[in-house]
Amino acid sequence: MKCFYLVIVLLVTVGLAACGGEQATVTPATPTSTASIPATVIPATVMTATQAVVAPTTVTATNTLAAPNTLTETAVMTDVMTEAEVAATARPAWQQLPLVDARTGATFTLADFAGKTVFVETMATWCTNCRQQLEIVKSLQATLPDENVVFVALSVETTLEAATLAQYADDAGFAWTFAVITPELLQELATRFGRTITNPPSTPHFVIYPDGSTTELITGIESAEQLRSHLQNSGG
């Protein structure tokens, strides 16, 4: 009988346990994914005053205002050429070669007489024919006081002293321009007129017209009237 009661107590105990006599412990479900942690908001990089504000390129007054191409009074005057100077630059190169006045020492060119009629004779101080022709030129000049007619005598003695030539002209009373020709100009004249121009006894001479053109080379002693005719035909 005692054993029977023990069995009954045991059965009751088991039944109570099966019917919820003791609450089961409920374990919360483990989340299948971990919630994303919001990214930390990183503030924008703060630029320093030096980085944030870039100093604009400063243009100085010198850079901004370029000096204009201003012509000075001297430059303007240099650019203004007289009609005679313009005419001279248009002359053949040989007319622009420099010569030196035996009396004054002043430098000149045949082109300086642009607009005038120029009688040119090559000569030598030792040449008697030259002296005779120059005497005729002297008589012509005395009757032809025209400022638009110029006489020039060129000694082909390229090594002659200017003072010696000046004395020759003064002693003879030849009151026009005398100059010792340069080797360069003598060569140019020979190219233009032929070698005869280098031979003083043939009394070579020619006339330059007011426009710069010339007669052909003339040789032989001519009279004053023949010389006048050449000058008049060339506008003298």
C-alpha positions in Angstrom: 0.0 0.0 0.0 2.8 2.3 0.8 4.4 1.7 -2.5 1.1 2.4 -4.3 1.0 5.9 -2.8 4.5 6.6 -3.8 3.7 5.7 -7.4 0.7 8.0 -7.3 2.7 10.9 -6.0 5.3 10.4 -8.6 2.7 10.4 -11.4 1.1 13.5 -10.1 4.4 15.3 -10.0 5.2 14.3 -13.6 1.8 15.5 -14.8 2.1 18.8 -13.2 5.4 19.3 -14.8 3.9 18.5 -18.2 1.0 20.9 -17.9 3.0 24.0 -17.3 3.6 23.9 -13.7 6.9 25.6 -14.5 7.1 28.3 -17.2 9.7 27.7 -19.9 12.4 30.2 -20.3 12.0 32.0 -23.6 15.2 33.1 -25.2 14.7 36.0 -27.6 15.6 35.3 -31.1 19.0 36.3 -32.2 18.7 38.9 -35.0 19.7 37.4 -38.3 21.7 40.7 -39.3 23.3 43.3 -37.3 21.7 46.7 -37.8 23.9 49.0 -39.9 25.5 51.7 -37.9 24.8 55.0 -39.6 28.0 56.4 -41.0 29.6 59.1 -39.0 29.0 62.4 -40.8 32.5 63.7 -41.5 32.4 67.5 -41.8 33.8 69.0 -45.0 37.4 69.9 -44.8 37.7 73.4 -43.5 40.1 75.4 -45.7 42.3 77.9 -44.0 42.1 81.5 -44.9 45.1 81.2 -47.1 43.7 78.1 -48.9 40.1 79.4 -49.2 40.9 82.8 -50.5 43.4 82.8 -53.3 44.7 86.3 -53.9 43.8 87.4 -57.4 46.6 88.3 -59.8 47.2 92.0 -59.2 48.0 93.9 -62.3 50.1 96.9 -61.6 49.7 100.1 -63.3 52.8 99.3 -65.3 51.3 96.1 -66.6 47.9 97.4 -67.2 48.8 100.5 -69.1 51.4 99.6 -71.7 53.2 102.7 -72.8 51.9 103.7 -76.2 54.2 103.8 -79.2 54.6 107.5 -78.9 56.7 109.4 -81.5 58.8 112.0 -80.0 59.1 115.4 -81.7 62.6 114.4 -82.9 61.3 111.1 -84.4 58.5 112.9 -86.2 60.9 115.5 -87.6 63.2 112.7 -88.8 60.4 111.1 -90.6 59.5 114.3 -92.4 61.7 114.5 -95.5 61.9 117.5 -97.8 61.0 117.0 -101.5 64.7 117.4 -102.4 65.7 114.7 -99.9 63.1 112.3 -101.3 64.3 113.0 -104.8 67.9 112.4 -103.8 67.2 108.9 -102.3 65.6 108.0 -105.7 68.8 108.7 -107.6 71.2 106.0 -108.9 73.6 104.6 -106.3 76.6 106.2 -107.8 75.1 109.7 -107.5 74.7 109.0 -103.7 78.4 108.2 -103.1 80.1 110.8 -100.9 82.6 113.4 -102.1 84.5 116.0 -100.2 84.6 119.6 -101.3 88.4 120.4 -101.7 87.9 124.0 -100.5 85.5 123.6 -97.6 86.0 120.0 -96.5 82.2 119.5 -96.6 80.9 116.2 -97.7 78.3 116.1 -100.5 76.9 113.8 -103.2 75.8 114.5 -106.7 72.3 113.5 -105.6 72.3 116.5 -103.3 71.7 118.7 -106.4 68.4 117.0 -107.1 66.2 119.4 -109.1 69.2 121.2 -110.6 71.2 120.7 -113.8 74.8 119.5 -113.0 77.7 119.7 -115.4 80.4 117.2 -114.4 83.9 117.0 -115.8 86.6 114.5 -114.8 90.1 116.1 -114.9 93.6 116.0 -113.6 95.8 118.9 -112.4 98.6 117.9 -114.9 96.3 117.7 -117.9 96.6 120.7 -120.3 93.5 119.7 -122.3 91.5 119.7 -119.0 92.8 123.2 -118.2 91.7 124.4 -121.6 88.2 123.0 -121.2 87.9 124.3 -117.7 88.8 127.8 -119.0 85.8 127.5 -121.4 83.6 126.4 -118.5 84.8 129.5 -116.6 83.7 131.8 -119.3 80.3 130.1 -119.6 79.7 130.3 -115.9 80.3 134.0 -115.9 77.4 134.4 -118.4 75.2 131.9 -116.8 74.6 133.0 -113.2 71.8 130.5 -112.7 71.4 128.9 -109.3 69.7 126.0 -111.0 72.9 125.1 -112.8 75.8 123.5 -110.9 79.4 122.8 -112.1 81.5 120.1 -110.5 85.1 119.1 -111.5 86.3 115.7 -110.3 90.0 115.0 -110.2 90.8 111.3 -111.1 94.0 111.6 -109.1 92.5 109.6 -106.3 95.6 110.1 -104.0 95.8 113.9 -104.6 95.6 116.0 -101.5 92.4 118.1 -101.3 94.5 121.2 -100.4 96.6 120.8 -103.6 93.4 120.6 -105.7 91.9 123.6 -104.0 95.1 125.6 -104.7 94.9 124.6 -108.3 91.3 125.8 -108.6 92.0 129.0 -106.8 95.1 129.9 -108.8 93.1 129.4 -112.0 90.1 131.3 -110.8 87.8 128.3 -111.1 85.0 129.3 -108.7 82.9 126.1 -108.6 83.1 122.9 -106.8 86.2 120.7 -107.0 86.7 117.3 -105.4 89.1 114.4 -105.5 87.1 111.4 -106.8 87.0 108.3 -104.7 88.1 105.0 -106.2 84.6 103.6 -105.6 82.9 106.4 -107.5 85.5 106.3 -110.3 84.8 102.6 -110.8 81.1 103.3 -110.8 81.5 106.0 -113.4 83.6 103.7 -115.6 80.8 101.1 -115.4 78.2 103.7 -116.3 80.0 105.7 -119.0 82.9 103.5 -120.0 86.7 103.6 -119.3 87.2 106.8 -121.3 85.9 108.7 -118.3 89.1 107.9 -116.5 91.2 109.5 -119.3 91.5 113.2 -118.5 93.1 114.3 -121.9 89.9 113.3 -123.7 88.1 115.9 -121.6 85.3 113.6 -120.6 82.2 115.4 -119.3 78.4 114.7 -118.9 75.3 116.5 -117.6 73.0 115.2 -114.9 69.4 116.3 -115.6 67.2 117.7 -112.8 65.4 114.3 -112.6 68.6 112.4 -112.1 68.9 111.0 -115.6 72.1 111.9 -117.6 73.5 112.5 -121.0 75.9 110.0 -122.5 79.6 110.7 -122.0 80.8 113.6 -124.1 84.5 113.9 -125.1 86.7 116.5 -126.8 87.0 120.2 -126.1 83.7 122.0 -126.6 82.9 125.7 -127.0 80.9 127.7 -124.5 77.9 127.6 -126.9 78.1 123.8 -127.2 78.2 123.5 -123.4 75.3 125.9 -123.0 73.3 123.8 -125.5 73.8 120.7 -123.3 72.7 122.6 -120.2 69.6 124.1 -121.9 68.6 120.7 -123.3 68.7 119.2 -119.9 66.5 121.9 -118.4 69.3 124.4 -117.4 
